[in-house]
Every structure is written in C-alpha cells, then in structure tokens.
Amino acid sequence: MRKNLFLASLIVGTTLTLCNASDAQIVAKGKFLNQTAPIASRTIFTPTKTGLYCLSVYGTITVADPSSESEWSYNLQWTDDSGAINSAMPLYGLDNEAGSFSNFIYRWGDAIPIEVKAVTPITFSVSQRGPADSSAYSLYYTLQHLE
C-alpha cells in the first residue's frame, strides 16, 4: 500500500510541477455544465507549431443515478512527433455516485502533459459506457502551452 501511495505521489508531483510552469500560456479553456448526453469529438486547440502542452481536466458527476451501471468517460486525442494519433481515457465518472471523475490512481482531476505536432488538433469527447440513465456531469478544462 505504501509503495502505491508513494508512486501516486511521485507521479502527481512530477506532473503538477511540469504543468505549473510560471511562463506557461493558457491557449484554450472550456466548461460544459450539467451535461446529460455524450459530447461528440470537439477540437480543443490546433497549434501552429509543435510544442509541449499541459491539459488540466476536471469532471464531476453532478446528478447521480443510484440504479445506474454506466460511466462517463473523458477521451482525449492528439498527434505527436511520431505522426501517430494518440488516444487516452484519462478520466471517468461512475454514474451512480456523485463527485469527481477518477483515473487509475486517484480521485480528482488530471493534468496531462502532451507533445503535439503543429497543425494537428487536440480533440476530446465524452462517451457513456453502458445504458443511458438519468445522471448528469460537468466538465472543465484548461490547456497551457509550456514550450
């Protein structure tokens, strides 16, 4: 247990240090309040030059459906120098429990450092895995250009 807690603290500390650079410039931000349906793929930002970015994301179940067996999933896509499209599902929220989305280590938002190739979009979507229900969620994000 201590080893897992240490690893989680190390990952969180390193990511937050990277993403809190004092000269970082906010290039995009958004919020989607009390959503009850999936969000189709949307572009967060398309950089004009290749660079390192940090995406801070926070999601929360604002209305839980106690009988639900579904979850909302935040999905992220970007292209790095390899030319490959990278996909990640860094956060998800269980529809039957109010509160913040989670990732595999902890339960709150996420700060995600990504390297993005010029003129390729950073996109996200929110999907619901499982049957539709009466839950609702809110989503907030800020994208910073680090270098």
Protein Blocks (a to p, Z undefined) as FASTA:
>chain_A
ZZmmmmmmmmmmmmmmmmmcfkbccfbdcddehiabdcddddfbdcfbdcdddddddddd
fbdcfkbcbdcddddddddfkopacdddfbccdfkbgcddddfkbgcdddddddddehia
cddddddedjddfbdcddddddddfZZ
